[in-house]
Amino acid sequence: MTETATPFATLLPGRGLLRLDGEDVRGFLQGLVSNDTALLTPRHALFCALLTPQGKFLHELILADSGDGVLIDTEEARKADLQRRLTMYRLRAKIGIAAPDGQAVAVAFGDGVAARFGLSEDAGAARPLDGGGAVFVDPRKAALGVRLVGPRAAVEAALAAAGLVPEEGEAAWERHRLSLGVPDGSRDIAVDRGFLLENNFEELNGVSFTKGCYVGQELTARTKHRSTIRKKLMTVEFDPAAPPPPPDTTIMFGGRDAGAMRTAVPGVGLAMIRLEFLDPAEGEDHVFTADGLVIHPIPTTAA
């Protein structure tokens, strides 16, 4: 599923916010993250990553300009580690890095949901929230819907003004993002091992190849221009009546190791698949299986 007829909203307690402010914020982020922060404005949100110098994944970041600072939507459980790393890189830059209390991240998705918040349907379209924070069409894929970040009271007020009441719906959100091939941080990308282009950051508007240097840029650019990708994260579908394969379950193709599962719910999940097996030899009629369950890979397309 990539759409739901009736707009649906839920809070995401697994996501947290950091706030950056000060005159050097844009230049500071530009030298660190994988996307071009010149594109970040109060009218446009941005998706990017923080990498190791060797180009390996550390943190995913969704950046929103709230008018008086930059909010970073990231994994709540790893927020302190991200704050520590940003502080380490700060040096003499004139910026503040804080983890404010009372913040929330919410999502709303379904037919016509962007219009309820006065937004176009373009990925990344954004505006500040009354009371602080920001509301924006998900910069990774417009089909993901709208995200709201900021003080919980402001987020809930914006949802109410749009005629939406947040429900206990993380399972519905999981199914929605998985069907669109979108990873959720370290749950789906191996920290200090995963590479951006294997994990759909190009398809999800998360990397710039024209902005110049940032931490991990050299390896990322080399991978792009030398076409050295050998595996990709993608949606897989399977019998919804069967228990979903756990993360790291080996995927087999004709008795050969073809990849590994990531997050899954009944009927749909993400898996890292070796690309060589997507174009089998003539006459080869094997199927992909995970612990005996037949799965059907669906490569992720650009937003």
N, C-alpha and C positions, 0 to 999 in steps of 0.2 A: 504494500500500500504506500502510495506517495501523497495521497490527499484523503481527507475525511470530510464528508459533506457538511457536518455540523462542527463549527469551530470548537476546539477543545483547549483548555488551559490547565497548566499544573506548575507548581513550584518544583525546583530541582535542588534539593538539599545537598546533593553531591557536588554542587558547584559553589564556588566562593568568589569573593571580589577583593582585589587590591586596588588602591588608588594612588596614582602618581600625579604630582603637580610641581610647578616651578618652571622657570624660564627655559631650562635646558631639556625638558622632557622629550620633545620630538627628536632632537639630535641624539640624545641618549638611546632612545629606542631604535632609531634608524641604524645605528652601528651594532645592534644586538640581534634583532629579530629578522625572520626570513622574508617578510613582506615590506613594501615601500610605505613607510609611515607618512609620506607626503600626501597619500590618498586618504588619510584619516582626518575627517572633519566632523563637525556637529551633524552633518547630513549624510555621512558615510562611515559605517563601521568596517572593521578589518579583521581578518583571520590570519594567524601566523604562528610561528614556533620559535622557541629558544633551543639552540643546538649546542652540542659540545664543539670544541675547535675542530674535531675530526668529522663534523657533519652528522652526528648521531642525535636522535631525539632526546630532549630533556622534558620540555613542557609545551603544551599547546596554550595559545592565548587568543581570546577574542577581545579586541580592543574597541572601546566606545568612547567618543569625546562627549563628556557631559556638560561642556561649556566652560567649566572652571577647573577641569582636570581630565585625566585619562583613566578610565576604569578598565581593569583587566579581569575578564571572566575566565576562570581556570578551575582546576580540580580543587575542591575544598580540602581533601585529605593531604594534598601536596602543596597547598598554598604557602605554608611557612617555608618550605624549601625554595620555592620560586622567589619569595621575598628575600631570603638569604642570598640567593644568587644575584638578584638585581642589586642588592646593597653592596655586594662584593665588587660589582662592575661600576658602581657609581663614582668612585674616586672623588674628584673635585667638582663633579657636575652639580649644578644648582637645582636639585630636585628633592621632593619628599616622597617617601615610599611608606604607605601605611596600609593596615588591614582594619578598616573601620568596622565597628560593631553594628548590628541591626540591619545588615544588608540582605538582599535576596536576589536570586536569579529565577526567572519564570519563562516558560515557553507557551506560545499559543499557535495552533496550526489548524488548517482546514480551509474550506472554500471561502474566499473573500476576506480572510482574516487581516491582511495588511491594511485594507481600506478602513477597517474598524479603528485603526490607530492613526489614520490620516497619512499612511505611507503608500508609496508606489509599490509595485510587486517586484522591483529590481533587487537582486541580492545586495545587501549592505545598506539599502536606503534607511536613513536614521533621522531621529530628532531627539532633543533633550526631553526628559520627563519633568513635568511640574513637580516640584518638591525634591528635585535632584535625581541624577541617574540618566538613563537613556533607554529608548525603545527603538528597535531596528529589525529589519528583515535580515534573517540569518545570512551573513556574508559568505558562507560556504555554498549554500544552495537555497534559492528562494523557496523551493518546495518544502524546506524544513519548517518554514513559518516565521514567526516573530519571536524575538527574545526581548525581555525586559530586565534591566539591571539597575540596582540602586537601593536606596533605603526601602525596607520592606513596606512601609506605609505608602510610599509613592508608587511602588510596583502594584500593590493591591488596589490602590485608587485608580490607576490607569486601566487595570483589568476590569474593574467595576464600570468605569466610564465606557468601556468597549462592550459592555453587556456580558462579561465573562466572569465566572466564579471559579477560582482554581480548585481542581478536584484532585483526589488521590489517584494520579494517573501516570506515574513514572513508567509503568509497564506499557501503556499506550505510546508514550514518547519513545521508549526503547525500540518498540516494533517499527515506529515511523522512521527513526534515524537509521536503523539497521537495513531497512528496505531501500534506503537511498545510498548505502555504502559509506556511511560517515562514522569514523572512529570516535571514541570518547576517551581521549588522553591515554593514560598508561593502562587502562583496562584493555585496550586493543593494540597499542603500540609499545613495543619493548623499550623501556627506558635505557638509554646509553647503548642501544643496539639497533633500533629501527632507523630507517632512512626516509626522508620526506617523500620522495617520489615513489617509493614502494607503498606508501600509506595514503595515497590520493591527495596530497597537498596541492599538487598542480591542478587537478580536476576540481578541487574545492577552493580555488582562489587563495591559497595560503602561502604562495612563494612567488617572489619577483626575480626575474632573470636580467633585469635592467637597472636595478637600484644601486649597484655597486657593492662594496664590501660589508659583510656582517659576519658574526661568529658562525663558522661552519659553511660559509658561502662557497669556498673553493671546491670542496667535495661535492656539494649539491649541484653546482654548475657543471662540473666534470661528468657527473652521472647523467645529466640531461644531454649534454652535447655529444657524449660518446655512446649514448643509448645502451647503457650497461645494466638496465633493469632486468632482472631475471624472475622476479616474483611480484605479485600485486595483491593488495588487500581488496576483497570484493564481497558483495552480498552472495550468500548461498541460501537456496530454498530447499526444504525437505518436508517430509510428511508431518503435518502439524499435530497428528495424534501421537507421534513418537516423542520421547524425552529428548530435549535438545542436547547435542554433544557438548561436554564441558570444554572450557578453554584449554588449549594446548593438545586436544585430541588430534592424533595424526590422521591426515587425509590420505587415502590410498587411491591409486589409479592403476589397475592391472597388476597388483602386487608390488607397486613401487610407491615410495614416499613422495606425495605430490603437494604437501603443504600441511597447515595446521589450523585448527579452529581458533577463533577469538570469542567474543561475546555472542551468545545466541539466546533466543526465546523460542517457544514452540513455533515451528514452521519457517523461521528465518534467522539468519545470523551473519556474522562476518568471518571470513577465513583468509589466510595468506596462502595463495595458490601459485605454484610454479608455472610460469607462462608456457613452458614447453609442452605441458600437458593439455593446454587448451586447443592445440592444433594437432590431434593425434595422427599417427601414420595411417596411410590408406589401408582400409580393411580392419583397423583396430576398433573394436566395439566395446571397450571397457567403460565403466562408469566410475564416477568419484564416490567414495564412501568414507564415512567417519564412524569408526567403531561398528561397521556393518550397515549403517544407515546410508541410503543413497542420497546424495546431495547434488544440487544443480547450481554451478557457479554463474553469476551474472556480473560481468565486469562493470565497474563504476564509470559513468560518463561525466563529462564536464558539466558545470552548473548551467 
